[in-house]
């Protein structure tokens, strides 16, 4: 039932609900992560780490019997694990295969140097027992035909040592691979219904209604102002001496798309045909989907203000600003078209966030704006 007295409690309850959801998505496994890293991870470093799932501000839609919570998510943790797997296993494996083809003759020369004083009666027995790789076996076969190697025992000892070292390295890499796969599985299981049911029950007690989640995955972190500003805030809090470096790197990472195809021009020129509109897919993509408003990023602006000096004894506050592109609305500023304001003062193309944090010498604030086109 509708109750006017409960409306004043909705903002406080929504803040508590967002804290619960954020803490749920920031969960991690210290045992598996500790085996991957060489250095020990302390609690402070883990809290300031960017290896996490970033969340936007929740959009709560209330009905009589349920609450629909919409969250924009950027899964940085999963992307990091996949990149490490590609670098360590897939790319290295391809590079090794290419080097093996190029350095086949060099390997033969190395074996000749090591087995110069060794002789063997037959290498077929070693091949059957699988002491060494077929590549090494073929080289030894050639050397046997040329009668350059002898002594079966010396060769077998050399091959045994080689494969003991090889197996140790291979097992370490295999264990690391399994740990990465476990972490990716844990990351995926966070979005599973069975694990979400626990936090869903707690939110139902808060709202006294049924709760439904609507997760939207973002491809880039700069598509949401809250995720963009939170990632920079964590980096500044971790090391404020690299403030300008973080801001300049962000300016290079953010990609703007200024392409804007307008359907109204075609309507004015009478080039819109119903048959083409219905049956031509290219026309739909070029003139309908590409002309949707606020689909691409037109510009961003970040402003950091507060105790951000390099020196611990300095008591002066500083102000740093980085921006790229434009925050103006193209329809109202350049084309002279009327646009509807949200809540009578917010432009529809802008997204604004404001965050606060503390360091050892004081507090600072971070403001972020993102404009769409």
N, C-alpha and C positions, 0 to 999 in steps of 0.2 A: 504494500500500500504506500501511497505517496505521503510523505511526512515532511513538512516545511522545516521542522527543527533539526532534521538530520542533514540538511543541505550545507550548513555551516561546518560540519565535521568532514565533509568530503575532501577538501584540500589536504587536511592533516592525515587522513587515512590513506590518500593516494601517495603521499611522501613516504609513509611507513611501508606501503606496499612496494614502492620502487626500491627502497633499501633492501628489503627481503629478496627481491628478484635479482638485484645486483650482486648481493652476497652469494646467492645461489650460483650465478654464472661465473663468479670469480673463484670457484672451488678449484683445487689442484691437488695432485698426489706428490708428496715430498719424496717418497721412497724411489719412485721411478724416475723423477726428474733429477734426483741426486746421483743416480747411476749414470746419467747421460753427461752431466757436467763434471769437470775436473775440480773446480772450486766449490766450496760449500755455499749453499744459498741461505742467507739470513732472512729473517722475517721482514725486515725493513726493505731489503732489496727485492723481495718477492712482492711486497705491496706496491713498490714503485716500478715494477717491471711492465713493459708494454706487451709482453707475451700473454695476452688475455683476450677475452671476448668483450668488445666494446658495445655499450648499449646507449641508445638515444633516450630522450625524455619520453616517458610513456604517455600514450594517448588513451584516455579512459572514456569509454562510451557506455553510459548507464541506461538500462531499460528497467522495466518493472521487476523482472526476475533474474537478470543476469548483468554481468559487467564484461565488456569486450576490451581487452588490453592489447593495443597495437604497439609493437616495439621494432625499431630498426636496428639491425645487428650487423656488426663488422667483425668477422671471426679471424682476428689476427693470429691467434694461437694455432689454428689449423693450417693457415698459410705458411707459418714459420716451419712447422714440422714437415710439411710437404716439400718445401724448398730445400731443407736440410737432407731429406731423403734423396731428392733428385741430384743434389750436388755430390753427396758422399757415395751414392751407389750407381745411379743411372749414368750420370755424366762421366764419372771415373771409369766405369765399365766400358763405355764407348771409346774413351780416350786410350784406355789400355789396349783395346782391340786394334785401334789405328796404329798405335806405337809398335804393337807386336808385328804387324805387317811390314812396317818400315825398318824395324831393327832385327829382322830375322838373321841377316848376315852377321850383325854385331854379336848376337847371342852365340852363334856358331864359333866365332873367334874367341869369345870368353871361355867357352867350354874347352876349346883346344888348348888354351893356356893352362887351365886348371887340370886337365886330364892328359897333360903332355907326357908324363912319365908313367902313365897307367896303361895296362893292357888287359883285355877281356876276351874270353873264348866265345861267348855268345850273349847277346842282349835280348834274345827272344824270351828267355826265361824270366827276366826282369819285367818285360812288357806284360807277360801273362799274369804275373803276381801284382801288377799295377803299382809298381814302386814309384813311377814318375809319369809326367804328362806325355801325351803322344808327340808333342813338339820336341821335347827333350829326347824322346826315344828315337825319333827319326834322325836327329843329329848324331846320336850315338851309333845308330845303324850305319850311317855314312862313314863315321870314323872307323868302325870295325871293318868295313869293306876296304878302306884304305890302309888297314893294319897299323893304326896309330895309337891304339889303346889296348891294354892288357890288364890282368889282375882283377878278377871278379869281386873279391872281398872289398877292395879299396873303393871301387865304384859304387857298390851297394851301400857302404857306410856313408859315402858322400850324399847319395840320394836320400837315405834315411834322415840325415841331418837337415837336408833341404826341406823335406816334407813335414818334419816336426815343427820347424819355424813357420812354414806355410799354414799348417793347421791351427797353430796358436793365433796367428793374425786373422785367419778366416773365422774362427770362433768368436773372437772379440767383435768383429764386424757383424757377425750374425746376431749376437746378443744385443748390440746397439740397434740393429734393424728391428728386432722384436720389441724393444722398449719404445721405439718411435711408433710402431704400429699399435702398441697398447695405448699410448697417449692419444693417438688419433681416434681410437675406439672410445676412449673415455670422453673425448671432446664431442663425438657424435652422440653418445648416450645421454649427454646433458639435455638434448632436445627430444629425447624419447619420452613417450607418454607415461611410462611406468615410473620414471624418476620425477617427471613434472607433477605427478599426482600428489606428492607429499607437500610441495609448496602451494599447489592449487588448493588443498584442503585448508591450509593456514590462511590464505587470502579469502576464502569463502567465510571463514569465521570473522575476519575484519569487516568485509562488506555486507555480510549477512545475505549474500546472493550467490548464484552460480557464476563461476569465472571461466572465461574463454580466452586463450592466447592466440594472437595473430603475429607471427614472426616474419619479418621481411629482411632477407639477406642483401647487404650492399656489396657491390663489387669493389668500390673504392672508399677509403676512410673519409675523404673530404666531401662526400655527398651529404653529410649531416654535420651541422655546426657543433652539436654537443660532442660528437665523437672526435671531430677535428680539434676542438679546444682541449678536450680531456687528454688526448695523446700528447699535446704540447705541454700541458700542465705537469704531467708525470715526468717528462724529460727535464723541465726546468727545476722541478722539486728535487730530482735526483742529482743534478749538477747545474747550478745556476750560472756557472762561469761560461758555459757554452750556450748562453741564451741566443746570441746573434747567429751562431752557427745553426742552431735548431730552426730558427725563423727563416734563414736563407735557404736551408735545405727544403723546408716546407714550401717555399715559394717556387722552387724548381720541381717539386713533386706534383703540385696541383696542376692539372690540365684543364684548360678552359675550352669550351666549344661554343663558338659564336655563330654557328649556322642556325638560321631561323627561317624556315619556309612558311610563308603566310598564305592561308587559303583564301583570305578576303580579297587579295589581288586578283585571283582567278575568277572569283565571283563577280567583281566589278568589270572585268574584261569579257564576261560571258563565255569563258572557256570551259565551264564545268558542264560536262555531258553526263546524263544519267546512266547511259549504257557503259561509258568508260568508268564511271564511278562504281558500278556494280561488278563489272567483269575484269577490270584490269587491276592486278595486284600491285604492279609498280606504281600506279597512280595513288593507291591507298598508302603505300609506304612513304612515298615522296611528299605527298600533300596533306595527309591526315595524321599519321603517326609522328612524322617529323615536325609537324606544326603544333603539337600539343605543348601547352604552356608549362614552364618551370620543370622541364625534363632534363635540360642540360645546365651546366654550371657557367655562370657569366662572370663571377668575381667573388673574392673573399677579402676579409679584413680582420686582422688580429691585433689586439692592443693589450700589452702587458704593462702593469703599473704597480709600483710598490718597492719593497726592499729587495732589490735584485742586483746589488753591487757585488763585485768580486771580493772586496775586502770585508772581513767580519766586523771591523771596528767602525766602518762608515755608517753614518746615520741618515744619509740622504736617500730619498726615494727617486727612482728614475722611471722614465716612460719610453717604451719601445713600441713601434708600430710597423707592421708589414701588411702590404695589400697587393692584390693583383686583379686586373680586370676592373669592372665597374659594378657598383651596387645599385645603380639607378634602374628603374623600370623602363624598358624600351617603349612599351605602349604609351605610357603617360608622359615620359620625358622627351622622347624623340619624335614619336608619331602623332602626339596630340590626342590620343584616344583616352576616354574616361575609363578608369579602373576602380573596382570596388575595394574599399578598405576593410580590413578585418578588425573587429572590436573598435571601430571608428578611428583608430590611430596607427594600426600596423598595415604596412603594404604587403600584398600577397606574395610578392617575389622574394621577400627577405625572411631569413631565419636567424634568430639572435639567441645567444647563450651568454651567461655570466657565471663565472666560477671563482672561488676563493680558496687559497691554500696558505700554508705556513712553512717557513724555513727556520734555520737556526738563528738568523739575525732579525726576523720579523715576518710579517705577512705580505702577501701580494695578491692582486686580482688579475683576471684574464677575461677579456671580452672578445667574442667571436661573431662575425656576421658572414652570411652566405647568401648570394643572390642567384636566382634561377632565371632561365630564359626559355 
